[in-house]
Amino acid sequence: MFPSARTVAFACVALVLVACSAKPVVAPDGTASATSAAAVPAYPPARRVDQTDDYHGVRVADPYRWMEDLDGPELAQWIAEQNRLTESWLADVPGRAGIKQRLTRLYDYERYEAPRVHGGRYFYLRNDGLQNQSPLYVQDGPEGSPRVLLDPNTLAPDGTIALAEFGVSHDGKRVAYSLSDGGSDWRTIRVRDVASGEDLADRVQWAKFTRIAWARDGSGFWYSRYETPMGENALKAANRNHKLYWHRLGTSQDQDTLVYERPDQPEWNLAARSTDDGRYLVIAASQGTDSRKMLFYQDLLDRSLRVHALIPAPEADYDFIGNDGTTFYLRTDREAERYRVVAVDLARPEPEHWREVIPQGDATLQSVSLVNRQLVANSLRDAHTGIRVHGLDGALLREVALPGLGTATGFGGGIDDTETFYGYSDFVTPVTIHRYDATRGESSVFKAPKAAYDPALYETLQSFYAGKDGTRVPIFITARKGTARDGANPTILSGYGGFNVSRTPVFSPATIAWLEMGGVYAVANLRGGGEYGRAWHEAGMKTRKQNVFDDFIAAAEYLVAQGWTAPRKLAISGRSNGGLLVAAVLLQRPDLFGAALPAVGVLDMLRFREFTIGWAWESDYGRVADADEFRALHAYSPLHNIRTGVDYPPTLITTADHDDRVYPAHSFKFAAALQAAYPGPNPILIRVETRAGHGAGKPTTKVIEETADTYAFLAKELGIAAH
């Protein structure tokens, strides 16, 4: 489960974004809704069935269980009717076309990802602006002419086949790449010759949640997969028994060698990485999405290819950074909840022999890379990035200066590489790619985008507020400079709060569009995330998940108290686990929000483990089979906490028919139940995207269309006036 929450909007154009002209409806808290009682949507009927389940003696009804069958014609008709209703509801927003036009202009800028360097060649993704997918480019060194190596836009006319992962052989002669069709997490892996630009005959299918790890000599690669789904829709079937395989170039997949599996641990996920020197294969294993890991390795010079256990039990988080001969460098939160770096000698791998290289500091160590025999440490201090470079003895060599309060990613490479690349962005600055000379310690701009707006008009402030229990929680607030705190600003509050994921400042054209509309964009760094290390994460897990919702509610109250907005002007937005956040909070405090946008959310907390990879989330959410954890899940599960007679805020639920990460039945069942329980004037709408998945690889056209519809909805429901 990965986070992703972006916002949108626009202004500075003569669009007529007006409040609904009908008489406002007054909610119980005295605030006014922009929707007229005469405009109550006529929701498509959803059949209810007599389905009840027993959980620890508690009988729980599930009347929309039939919606879990994606292939059913009744569901297809219901989806079509819901999409027509949503389209008709948005059709009368005068500025809807203008919002889409402005978004299209804002998305039309050249953007890059940080290059990977192999065999003297640079490999990187570049999008000219409005391409549905970003092509893969290659160029020979810093002065070479870039050429397209792979353009996924040519693979499907609607842009719904995406380049998901790619791995480059050490000599830079071949690229193994995976494709995602229609947004699915299932992958097909192909191999392309760099010189000719042609694919080899190799084809690997049914890979999922995989890395692509090349052998040093380029003879083949390792990858992870599940067995081919049998007897059930591949987008629904539960994924268990992850396996690691070796594929030798020039052979068929049925000849691939099974390298590692754990049939005794069917819920382990396996990921492989080969070391720079080509000697070792390192295998990371985790129980679902649990951040605690085990590490295993093969010595590829040992003909037996025995798998050795380096970290045999999941008692802490471990990331393999790299090796210097038989010394492995690991990032871990063992005895350091904000992480540290240790050196492990394979001849004496026991913890009592570890050497501490970078001790725990006051910032949270997010990632470390090994480049030019130096450790590049990426840390978070109050949810924004700082970069420090250390020697292999741990000595601090220098800090890498960053432009502001933002996020830096990248710094990949090998132990002997003298250069690396990183990207920097913040809420109002597009990602700029920098080349870092690791010998001199100097940064220079490699690629800088030019977007169609003036970033100097906007500013980001970081504040801190008190949660319900007094916990100090950070929040980023981005707005046009000089924005009045008069309670009149339409505001989007976003959050995530789970799976050790940190919400840091990142750029989206959608954010700029919202700011141009006169909006305020806020991101709260809730417990459950990784901003402050293990304790912060665990404070929002399992039976403590309510802390996340309380933190989010407190963020909304803080924005109102500080005059940034008012409840009738405040929208909440979140995706995936953030969709759960939004749905749970809109039910707990419906009086506090003017609109809610739960996207691809986990909304049935009693059955999430039944679909695709859902079982893996029990490490964060807890297990229904455990009585205490069931009670916590049932207490906040959005599907099971909808009440009749409550004035819920206008809600737009979004999902996609190919989402095999968070099964779309979550959103279908929640929408049907909320529509049935709340017959009032505020619209409860659902928008179901076709040929799209959880979010990764979504074509640019679909991103713009969904965003435009979302902000047309907010313009109508929050009463956004023309600028």
C-alpha positions in Angstrom: 0.0 0.0 0.0 1.5 3.2 -1.0 0.5 6.5 -0.5 -0.3 9.2 -3.1 -2.5 12.2 -2.6 -2.3 15.2 -4.9 -4.7 18.2 -5.2 -5.8 20.5 -7.9 -7.6 23.6 -9.1 -7.2 26.9 -10.8 -7.9 30.6 -11.0 -6.4 33.6 -12.9 -8.7 32.7 -15.8 -12.2 34.0 -16.4 -14.1 30.9 -15.3 -17.5 31.2 -13.8 -17.1 28.9 -10.7 -20.2 29.8 -8.8 -22.0 28.4 -5.8 -25.2 26.6 -6.5 -28.0 29.2 -6.9 -30.5 27.2 -4.9 -31.3 28.0 -1.3 -28.6 26.7 1.1 -29.4 23.9 3.4 -28.4 24.4 7.0 -26.6 21.6 8.7 -27.0 20.7 12.5 -23.9 22.8 13.3 -25.5 25.9 11.7 -23.2 25.9 8.6 -24.7 26.1 5.2 -24.4 23.6 2.4 -24.3 24.9 -1.2 -26.7 22.2 -2.4 -30.4 22.6 -2.5 -32.9 20.2 -1.0 -34.7 20.2 -4.3 -31.6 18.7 -5.9 -31.4 15.4 -4.0 -29.8 12.9 -6.3 -31.8 9.9 -7.5 -29.4 7.1 -6.7 -29.5 3.9 -8.7 -30.9 1.2 -6.5 -28.6 -1.4 -5.0 -30.0 -4.8 -4.1 -29.6 -5.9 -0.5 -29.0 -9.6 0.4 -29.4 -11.5 3.6 -25.8 -12.0 4.5 -24.6 -12.0 8.1 -21.2 -13.1 9.5 -20.3 -14.0 13.0 -17.1 -12.4 14.5 -16.4 -13.4 18.0 -20.1 -13.6 18.8 -20.9 -10.3 17.1 -23.3 -10.7 14.2 -22.4 -8.3 11.3 -24.6 -7.8 8.3 -23.1 -7.5 4.8 -26.0 -6.8 2.5 -23.9 -5.7 -0.5 -21.7 -8.8 -0.6 -22.7 -9.4 -4.2 -20.7 -6.4 -5.2 -17.5 -8.3 -4.6 -18.1 -10.2 -7.9 -16.5 -7.8 -10.5 -17.7 -10.0 -13.4 -21.4 -9.8 -12.5 -23.7 -8.1 -15.0 -25.8 -6.5 -12.2 -22.7 -4.8 -10.8 -21.7 -3.6 -14.3 -25.1 -2.0 -14.7 -24.9 -0.4 -11.2 -21.5 1.1 -12.0 -22.7 2.5 -15.3 -25.7 4.1 -13.7 -23.6 5.6 -10.9 -21.1 7.0 -13.4 -24.0 8.6 -15.4 -25.4 10.1 -12.2 -22.0 11.6 -11.3 -21.5 13.0 -14.8 -25.0 14.6 -14.7 -24.3 16.1 -11.3 -21.1 17.7 -12.5 -22.4 18.7 -16.0 -24.0 22.0 -14.8 -20.8 23.3 -13.1 -20.1 26.4 -15.4 -16.3 26.3 -15.0 -15.8 22.6 -15.4 -14.3 22.8 -18.9 -12.1 25.7 -17.9 -10.7 23.7 -14.9 -9.8 20.9 -17.2 -8.2 23.4 -19.7 -6.1 25.0 -17.0 -5.0 21.7 -15.6 -4.0 20.6 -19.1 -1.9 23.7 -19.4 -0.3 23.2 -16.0 0.5 19.5 -16.7 2.2 20.5 -20.0 5.7 20.8 -18.8 8.8 18.7 -19.3 9.7 16.5 -16.4 12.3 13.9 -15.6 13.3 11.3 -13.1 16.9 11.0 -11.8 19.2 9.0 -14.2 20.7 5.6 -13.4 24.2 5.2 -14.7 25.4 1.9 -16.1 28.3 1.2 -18.5 28.8 5.0 -19.0 25.2 5.4 -20.1 22.5 7.5 -18.5 19.0 5.9 -18.4 16.1 8.1 -17.3 12.4 8.7 -17.7 11.3 11.9 -19.4 7.8 13.2 -20.2 7.4 16.1 -22.6 4.3 17.2 -20.6 1.1 15.6 -21.8 2.3 12.2 -22.7 0.2 9.6 -21.0 3.2 7.6 -20.0 6.9 8.7 -19.6 9.2 7.1 -22.2 12.6 5.7 -21.2 15.6 7.5 -22.6 19.3 6.6 -22.9 22.3 8.8 -23.6 26.0 8.2 -23.6 27.5 10.2 -20.8 26.7 13.8 -19.7 27.2 15.2 -23.2 25.5 12.5 -25.2 22.4 13.0 -27.3 19.3 11.4 -25.7 17.3 8.9 -27.6 14.0 7.1 -26.8 14.7 3.5 -25.8 11.2 2.5 -24.9 8.0 4.5 -25.4 5.0 2.8 -23.6 2.6 5.3 -25.3 2.9 3.1 -28.4 1.7 0.0 -26.7 -2.0 1.1 -26.2 -4.0 3.8 -27.9 -5.5 5.0 -24.6 -2.2 5.0 -22.8 -3.2 2.4 -20.3 -0.1 0.2 -20.6 2.6 1.6 -18.3 6.3 1.0 -17.8 6.3 -0.2 -14.2 9.9 -1.2 -13.2 13.1 -1.4 -15.1 16.6 -2.8 -14.4 19.7 -2.1 -16.4 22.5 -4.6 -16.8 25.8 -3.6 -15.2 27.4 -3.0 -18.6 24.5 -0.9 -19.8 23.8 -3.1 -22.8 20.4 -4.5 -21.8 17.3 -3.3 -20.0 14.8 -5.7 -18.4 11.5 -3.8 -18.0 8.0 -4.7 -16.7 4.7 -3.6 -18.1 1.4 -3.0 -16.2 -1.8 -3.4 -18.2 -4.8 -1.2 -17.2 -3.3 -0.2 -13.8 -3.0 -3.8 -12.5 -0.1 -4.8 -10.2 0.5 -7.9 -12.3 3.6 -7.5 -14.5 5.0 -8.9 -17.7 8.8 -8.6 -18.0 10.6 -8.1 -21.4 14.3 -7.5 -22.2 15.4 -4.8 -24.7 18.8 -4.5 -26.3 20.1 -1.0 -25.9 22.1 -0.7 -29.1 19.4 -2.0 -31.5 16.4 -0.9 -29.5 14.8 -4.3 -30.2 13.3 -6.7 -27.7 14.8 -10.2 -27.2 12.5 -13.2 -27.2 12.5 -13.4 -23.4 9.1 -13.0 -21.7 8.3 -13.4 -18.0 4.7 -13.3 -16.9 2.8 -13.1 -13.6 5.5 -11.1 -11.8 4.2 -9.0 -9.0 5.7 -6.8 -6.2 9.0 -7.4 -7.8 12.5 -5.9 -8.3 14.6 -6.7 -11.3 18.1 -7.6 -10.2 20.7 -8.4 -12.9 23.6 -10.7 -12.6 26.9 -8.8 -12.8 27.8 -10.6 -16.1 24.5 -9.8 -17.7 23.5 -13.4 -18.2 20.1 -13.0 -16.6 18.1 -11.5 -13.7 16.2 -12.4 -10.6 12.5 -11.5 -10.1 9.6 -12.3 -7.8 6.2 -13.7 -8.7 3.1 -15.5 -7.6 1.6 -18.6 -9.2 -0.8 -18.0 -12.1 -4.2 -17.3 -10.6 -6.6 -20.2 -11.3 -10.3 -20.4 -11.0 -10.9 -16.8 -10.0 -10.7 -13.3 -11.5 -6.9 -12.4 -11.5 -7.8 -8.9 -10.2 -9.5 -10.5 -7.1 -7.6 -13.7 -6.2 -5.6 -13.6 -3.0 -1.8 -13.5 -3.6 0.1 -15.9 -1.4 3.4 -17.9 -1.6 5.6 -15.2 -3.1 8.6 -16.9 -4.9 12.0 -15.7 -6.1 13.2 -16.9 -9.5 16.3 -16.7 -11.7 15.7 -16.1 -15.5 18.6 -16.8 -17.8 18.5 -14.8 -21.1 17.6 -16.8 -24.1 15.5 -19.4 -22.2 11.7 -19.7 -21.7 10.1 -18.9 -18.4 9.2 -22.6 -17.8 13.0 -23.1 -17.5 13.5 -20.5 -14.8 15.1 -21.6 -11.6 13.3 -21.3 -8.3 15.8 -19.6 -6.0 13.9 -19.2 -2.8 10.5 -19.8 -1.4 9.0 -20.4 2.0 5.9 -22.6 1.7 5.9 -22.6 5.6 5.4 -18.8 5.4 2.9 -18.2 2.6 2.5 -14.5 3.6 6.1 -13.6 3.2 7.0 -11.1 0.5 10.4 -11.6 -1.2 12.6 -9.1 -2.9 16.1 -9.6 -4.4 19.1 -7.4 -5.0 22.5 -8.3 -6.4 25.6 -6.6 -5.0 27.7 -4.2 -7.1 30.6 -6.7 -7.1 28.4 -9.5 -8.4 29.3 -11.8 -5.6 26.1 -11.9 -3.5 22.4 -12.1 -3.9 20.6 -10.4 -1.0 17.0 -11.5 -0.3 14.7 -9.3 1.9 11.7 -11.0 3.4 8.8 -9.4 5.3 5.5 -10.6 6.6 3.2 -8.7 4.3 3.7 -4.9 4.7 5.3 -5.3 8.2 8.4 -3.0 8.2 10.3 -5.6 10.2 12.4 -7.6 7.8 14.5 -10.7 7.5 17.6 -10.8 5.3 19.1 -13.8 3.6 21.9 -14.1 1.1 23.6 -16.4 -1.4 27.3 -16.4 -2.1 27.2 -16.7 -5.9 30.8 -18.0 -6.0 29.6 -21.0 -3.9 28.4 -23.7 -6.3 26.0 -25.0 -3.8 24.1 -21.6 -3.9 23.1 -22.2 -0.3 20.9 -19.5 1.2 22.3 -18.2 4.4 20.2 -16.4 7.1 21.8 -13.1 8.0 18.8 -11.7 9.9 16.6 -14.8 10.5 13.8 -13.2 12.6 11.5 -10.1 12.0 12.5 -8.3 15.2 13.4 -4.9 13.5 13.6 -3.1 10.2 16.6 -3.8 8.0 17.6 -2.3 4.6 20.6 -3.6 2.8 22.7 -0.5 1.7 25.6 -2.2 0.0 28.8 -4.1 0.6 32.5 -3.7 0.7 33.8 -7.2 0.2 32.4 -9.4 3.1 31.2 -6.3 5.0 27.5 -5.6 4.6 26.1 -2.1 5.5 22.6 -2.1 6.9 20.1 0.6 7.9 18.2 -0.6 10.9 15.9 0.6 13.8 17.3 -2.2 16.0 18.1 -0.3 19.2 17.5 3.0 17.4 13.9 3.9 16.7 14.9 6.7 14.3 17.4 4.3 12.6 21.2 4.0 12.4 23.7 2.3 10.1 25.7 -0.7 11.1 28.5 -2.7 9.4 28.2 -6.5 9.6 31.1 -8.8 8.9 29.8 -12.0 7.3 32.5 -14.0 9.1 31.0 -12.8 12.4 27.4 -11.8 11.7 26.0 -11.9 15.2 24.7 -8.5 16.5 27.3 -8.3 19.3 30.0 -8.1 16.5 28.3 -5.3 14.6 30.1 -2.0 14.1 28.0 1.1 14.4 28.8 3.5 11.5 26.2 6.2 11.7 24.5 6.4 15.1 20.9 7.4 15.7 20.4 11.2 15.5 17.6 13.6 16.2 16.3 13.2 12.7 14.7 10.0 11.2 17.1 8.3 8.8 14.9 7.5 5.8 17.4 5.9 3.3 21.1 5.5 2.7 23.1 4.8 -0.4 26.7 3.7 -1.0 28.4 5.8 -3.7 32.1 6.6 -4.2 32.8 4.6 -1.0 30.7 7.1 0.9 27.4 6.8 2.7 24.8 9.3 1.5 22.2 9.6 4.4 18.7 11.0 3.6 17.0 12.0 6.8 13.7 13.7 7.8 13.6 16.5 10.3 10.0 17.5 11.0 9.0 15.8 7.6 11.4 17.6 5.3 14.7 16.3 3.9 18.3 16.8 5.0 21.3 15.1 3.3 24.6 14.2 4.9 27.5 12.4 3.5 29.6 10.1 5.7 32.8 8.1 5.2 32.7 4.3 5.6 34.1 4.9 9.1 31.1 7.1 9.9 32.9 10.4 9.9 30.7 13.3 8.6 32.2 14.6 5.4 29.7 17.2 4.4 26.1 18.2 4.1 24.4 18.6 0.7 22.7 22.0 0.6 19.0 21.9 -0.6 17.0 24.8 -2.0 14.4 24.9 0.7 11.8 23.1 2.9 11.3 20.1 0.5 12.0 16.6 -0.5 15.1 15.1 -2.1 15.1 11.6 -3.6 17.6 9.6 -5.6 21.4 9.3 -4.8 21.5 5.9 -6.4 24.6 4.2 -7.8 27.4 1.8 -7.0 30.3 1.8 -4.5 32.8 2.9 -7.1 30.6 5.5 -8.9 31.9 9.1 -8.6 28.6 10.7 -9.6 25.0 10.3 -8.7 21.7 12.1 -9.3 18.9 13.4 -7.1 15.7 15.2 -7.5 14.4 18.1 -5.3 10.9 19.4 -5.1 8.4 21.0 -2.7 4.8 21.9 -2.8 5.2 24.7 -5.4 8.5 23.7 -7.1 8.6 21.0 -9.8 11.2 18.3 -9.5 14.6 19.6 -10.6 17.2 16.9 -11.3 20.7 17.6 -9.9 24.0 15.9 -10.7 26.1 15.3 -7.6 29.9 15.0 -8.0 30.7 12.7 -5.1 34.4 13.4 -5.3 34.2 17.2 -5.0 30.9 17.2 -3.1 29.3 19.6 -5.6 25.8 19.7 -7.1 24.9 21.1 -10.5 21.5 21.2 -12.3 21.1 18.4 -14.8 17.5 19.1 -15.8 15.2 21.9 -14.7 11.5 22.1 -15.7 9.7 25.2 -16.8 6.1 25.2 -15.7 3.3 27.7 -16.7 2.9 29.5 -13.4 4.9 31.8 -11.0 6.1 29.9 -7.9 7.0 33.2 -6.2 3.3 33.9 -5.7 3.0 31.1 -3.2 4.5 30.0 0.1 4.5 27.0 2.4 4.4 27.4 6.2 5.0 24.6 8.6 3.1 24.7 11.9 2.5 22.3 14.8 -0.8 21.6 16.6 -1.8 19.5 19.5 -3.6 16.2 18.9 -6.5 15.1 21.0 -4.1 13.6 23.6 -1.7 16.5 23.4 0.7 14.9 20.9 2.6 17.5 18.8 1.7 17.0 15.1 3.3 18.9 12.2 1.2 20.3 9.4 2.3 22.0 6.1 0.0 24.8 4.8 0.5 26.1 1.3 -1.3 29.2 0.0 -1.0 32.3 -2.0 1.2 34.9 -0.2 -0.9 37.3 1.7 -3.9 35.0 2.0 -6.3 36.4 4.6 -7.1 34.2 7.6 -10.8 35.2 7.6 -12.3 31.7 7.6 -13.4 32.1 4.0 -10.8 30.1 2.1 -11.7 26.9 0.4 -9.2 24.4 1.8 -8.1 20.8 1.1 -6.7 18.9 4.0 -4.9 15.7 3.1 -3.3 12.9 5.1 -2.3 9.3 5.1 -1.2 8.0 8.5 -0.1 4.5 8.0 2.4 1.8 6.9 5.4 3.8 8.1 4.9 6.1 5.1 6.0 9.7 5.4 4.1 12.6 3.8 6.8 15.1 2.7 6.5 18.2 0.5 6.1 17.1 -3.2 5.0 19.0 -6.3 1.9 18.4 -8.3 0.4 20.7 -11.0 -2.9 19.9 -9.3 -1.8 21.8 -6.2 -1.0 24.9 -8.2 -4.4 24.7 -9.9 -6.0 24.7 -6.4 -3.9 27.6 -5.2 -4.9 29.6 -8.3 -8.5 29.0 -7.4 -7.8 30.8 -4.2 -7.6 27.6 -2.3 -5.4 26.5 0.6 -3.7 23.1 0.6 -2.7 21.5 3.9 -0.9 18.2 4.6 -0.9 16.8 8.2 1.8 14.4 9.2 -0.3 12.0 11.2 0.8 9.2 13.5 1.0 5.9 11.8 3.5 7.4 9.3 7.2 7.2 9.3 8.1 10.9 10.0 9.4 10.3 13.5 10.5 6.7 13.5 9.1 3.5 14.9 7.2 4.9 17.9 5.4 7.3 15.7 4.4 4.5 13.3 3.3 2.1 16.1 1.2 4.8 17.7 -1.2 4.6 14.7 -1.3 0.9 14.2 -3.8 -1.8 15.0 -5.7 -1.1 18.3 -4.2 2.4 18.2 -5.5 3.4 14.8 -8.0 5.8 16.3 -5.0 8.1 17.1 -4.7 8.7 13.3 -8.3 9.8 12.9 -8.0 11.9 16.1 -4.9 13.6 14.7 -6.7 14.4 11.4 -9.7 15.8 13.1 -7.4 17.9 15.3 -5.7 19.2 12.1 -9.1 20.3 10.7 -10.0 22.0 14.0 -6.6 23.8 14.0 -7.1 25.1 10.4 -10.5 26.5 11.5 -9.2 27.9 14.7 -6.4 29.7 12.9 -8.8 31.3 10.5 -7.5 29.5 7.4 -11.0 28.1 6.6 -14.4 27.2 8.1 -16.1 23.8 8.2 -18.4 24.6 5.2 -15.3 25.5 3.2 -13.1 22.5 4.2 -12.6 19.4 2.1 -10.7 16.3 3.2 -8.8 14.2 0.7 -6.9 11.0 0.8 -6.0 7.9 -1.3 -5.7 4.2 -0.4 -5.0 4.1 3.4 -5.7 7.9 3.1 -9.1 7.0 1.6 -9.8 5.0 4.8 -8.8 8.0 6.8 -11.2 10.3 5.0 -14.1 7.9 5.1 -13.7 7.1 8.8 -13.4 10.8 9.7 -16.3 12.0 7.6 -18.4 9.5 9.6 -17.0 10.5 13.0 -17.2 14.2 12.5 -19.6 15.0 9.6 -20.2 18.5 11.1 -16.6 19.5 10.5 -16.3 19.2 6.7 -17.9 20.8 3.7 -16.8 17.9 1.4 -15.0 14.5 1.5 -12.9 12.8 -1.2 -12.1 9.2 -0.3 -10.1 7.7 -3.2 -9.3 4.0 -3.7 -9.9 3.5 0.0 -9.8 0.5 2.3 -13.4 0.8 3.6 -14.5 -2.7 4.6 -12.1 -3.4 7.5 -13.6 -6.8 8.2 -13.0 -8.3 4.8 -9.9 -6.5 3.4 -7.8 -9.6 3.8 -10.0 -11.6 1.4 -8.8 -9.8 -1.8 -5.5 -9.8 -3.7 -2.8 -8.5 -1.3 -5.1 -7.3 1.4 -4.0 -9.9 3.9 -0.5 -8.2 3.9 -2.0 -5.1 5.6 -2.8 -7.0 8.8 0.6 -5.9 10.1 -0.7 -2.3 10.3 -4.5 -2.8 10.7 -4.6 -5.9 12.8 -6.5 -9.2 12.3 -10.2 -9.9 12.5 -9.3 -13.3 13.9 -8.0 -11.5 17.0 -10.9 -10.5 19.3 -9.3 -7.2 20.5 -8.2 -6.2 17.1 -11.6 -7.1 15.6 -13.2 -4.7 18.1 -10.9 -1.9 17.1 -11.5 -2.6 13.4 -15.2 -2.8 13.8 -15.3 0.4 15.8 -14.0 2.5 12.9 -14.6 0.4 9.7 -16.3 2.9 7.4 -18.7 0.4 5.9 -19.9 -0.6 9.4 -20.2 2.8 11.0 -22.7 4.6 8.7 -25.7 5.8 10.6 -29.1 6.9 9.5 -30.4 10.4 10.3 -27.0 12.0 10.1 -26.3 14.9 7.8 -23.2 13.7 6.0 -21.1 16.2 3.9 -21.1 16.0 0.1 -18.9 13.1 -0.8 -17.2 12.0 -4.0 -15.8 8.4 -3.8 -13.4 7.5 -6.6 -12.0 4.1 -7.5 -11.0 2.1 -10.6 -12.1 -1.2 -12.2 -8.6 -2.6 -12.4 -7.5 -1.8 -8.9 -6.0 -5.0 -7.7 -4.3 -3.4 -4.7 -7.4 -2.1 -2.9 -10.2 -4.1 -4.4 -12.8 -1.7 -5.8 -15.6 -3.5 -4.0 -14.6 -1.6 -0.9 -15.8 1.6 -2.6 -18.8 0.0 -4.3 -20.2 -1.3 -1.0 -19.4 1.9 0.9 -21.1 4.1 -1.7 -24.2 1.9 -1.8 -24.5 1.8 2.0 -24.0 5.6 2.4 -26.5 6.4 -0.3 -29.1 4.1 1.3 -28.5 5.6 4.8 -28.4 9.2 3.9 -31.3 10.4 1.7 -30.6 14.1 2.4 -29.6 16.8 0.0 -25.8 16.5 0.1 -24.7 14.3 -2.9 -23.0 11.0 -2.2 -21.4 10.2 -5.6 -19.0 7.6 -6.9 -16.8 7.8 -9.9 -15.5 4.5 -11.3 -12.6 4.9 -13.7 -12.2 2.2 -16.4 -8.9 0.7 -17.5 -7.2 2.1 -14.5 -5.8 0.7 -11.2 -4.7 2.0 -7.8 -2.9 5.0 -9.3 0.6 4.1 -10.4 0.9 4.3 -14.2 -2.5 6.1 -14.7 -2.4 7.9 -18.0 -2.0 11.7 -17.8 -5.3 12.2 -19.6 -7.1 10.2 -17.0 -5.3 12.0 -14.2 -6.4 15.4 -15.6 -10.0 14.2 -16.2 -10.4 12.8 -12.7 -8.9 15.9 -11.2 -11.1 18.2 -13.2 -14.2 16.3 -12.1 -13.0 16.4 -8.5 -12.5 20.1 -8.5 -15.7 20.8 -10.3 -17.4 18.8 -7.5 -15.6 21.0 -4.9 -16.5 24.2 -6.8 -20.1 23.3 -6.7 -20.3 22.0 -3.1 -18.0 24.5 -1.4 -19.4 27.4 -3.2 -16.2 28.7 -4.9 -16.9 32.0 -6.5 -15.4 33.3 -9.7 -12.0 35.1 -9.6 
